[in-house]
């Protein structure tokens, strides 16, 4: 949500002169922060499909796995191409597409968080 509401909208304020370097650093640093949790989420999401706690209905891990697939597809097919469009400097159309398409990622990850909270509550109760 921070990236969606604060960080991506501020891309338009960086300025053309320093934007290419800024975008490169942003992508590299964001990968180091976002990729490990995404990988852990993928592994644990798949694990839950095969070793589900008895308190959790089978639908929840499958729904969660579907959301993980949406998150990864959105990253690869929507966000990464828009970030690549910034290699030549700030591109307003790519920026607008990035902010808009990132709602898919934000929504899917928010829904996934709700599912994880529901599963956790059922296991702990």
For each residue, the residues with C-beta under 8 A, 3 or more apart:
1: 4 5 106 110
2: 5 6 7
3: 6 7 8 30 102 106
4: 1 7 8 99 102 103 105 106
5: 1 2 9
6: 2 3 9 10
7: 2 3 4 10 11
8: 3 4 11 95 98 99 102
9: 5 6 12 99
10: 6 7 13 14
11: 7 8 14 19 23 90 95 98
12: 9 90 92 95
13: 10
14: 10 11 18 19 22 90
15: 18 19 90
16: 19 89 90
17:
18: 14 15 21 22
19: 11 14 15 16 22 23 86 89 90
20: 23 24 86 87 88 89
21: 18 24 25
22: 14 18 19 25 26
23: 11 19 20 26 27 83 86 87 90
24: 20 21 27 28 87
25: 21 22 28 29
26: 22 23 29 30 83
27: 23 24 30 31 83
28: 24 25 31 32
29: 25 26 32 33
30: 3 26 27 33 34
31: 27 28 34 35
32: 28 29 35 36
33: 29 30 36 37
34: 30 31 37 38
35: 31 32 38 39
36: 32 33 39 40
37: 33 34 40 41
38: 34 35 41 42 71 72 75
39: 35 36 42 43
40: 36 37 43 44
41: 37 38 44 45 68 71 112
42: 38 39 45 46 68 72
43: 39 40 46 47
44: 40 41 47 48
45: 41 42 48 49 61 64 65 68
46: 42 43 49 50 65
47: 43 44 50 51
48: 44 45 51 52 56 61 64 65 119
49: 45 46 52 61 62 65
50: 46 47
51: 47 48
52: 48 49 56 58 61
53: 56 119 122 123
54:
55: 122 123 125
56: 48 52 53 60 61 119 122 123
57: 60
58: 52 61 62
59: 62 63
60: 56 57 63 64 115 118 119
61: 45 48 49 52 56 58 64 65 119
62: 49 58 59 65 66
63: 59 60 66 67 115
64: 45 48 60 61 67 68 112 115 116 119
65: 45 46 48 49 61 62 68 69
66: 62 63 69 70
67: 63 64 70 71 108 109 111 112 115
68: 41 42 45 64 65 71 72 112
69: 65 66 72 73
70: 66 67 73 74 104 108
71: 38 41 67 68 74 75 105 108 109 112
72: 38 42 68 69 75 76
73: 69 70 76 77 78
74: 70 71 77 78 79 101 102 104 105 108
75: 38 71 72 78 79 80 105
76: 72 73 80
77: 73 74 80 81
78: 73 74 75 81 82 97 101 102 104 105
79: 74 75 82 83 98 101 102 105
80: 75 76 77 83 84
81: 77 78 84 85
82: 78 79 85 86 94 95 97 98 101
83: 23 26 27 79 80 86 98
84: 80 81 87
85: 81 82 88 91 94
86: 19 20 23 82 83 89 90 91 94 95
87: 20 23 24 84
88: 20 85 91
89: 16 19 20 86
90: 11 12 14 15 16 19 23 86 95
91: 85 86 88 94 95
92: 12 95 96
93: 96 97
94: 82 85 86 91 97 98
95: 8 11 12 82 86 90 91 92 98 99
96: 92 93 99 100
97: 78 82 93 94 100 101
98: 8 11 79 82 83 94 95 101 102
99: 4 8 9 95 96 102 103
100: 96 97 103
101: 74 78 79 82 97 98 104 105
102: 3 4 8 74 78 79 98 99 105 106
103: 4 99 100 106 107
104: 70 74 78 101 107 108
105: 4 71 74 75 78 79 101 102 108 109
106: 1 3 4 102 103 109 110
107: 103 104 110 111
108: 67 70 71 74 104 105 111 112
109: 67 71 105 106 112 113
110: 1 106 107 113 114
111: 67 107 108 114 115
112: 41 64 67 68 71 108 109 115 116
113: 109 110 116 117
114: 110 111 117 118
115: 60 63 64 67 111 112 118 119
116: 64 112 113 119 120
117: 113 114 120 121
118: 60 114 115 121 122
119: 48 53 56 60 61 64 115 116 122 123
120: 116 117 123 124
121: 117 118 124 125
122: 53 55 56 118 119 125
123: 53 55 56 119 120
124: 120 121
125: 55 121 122
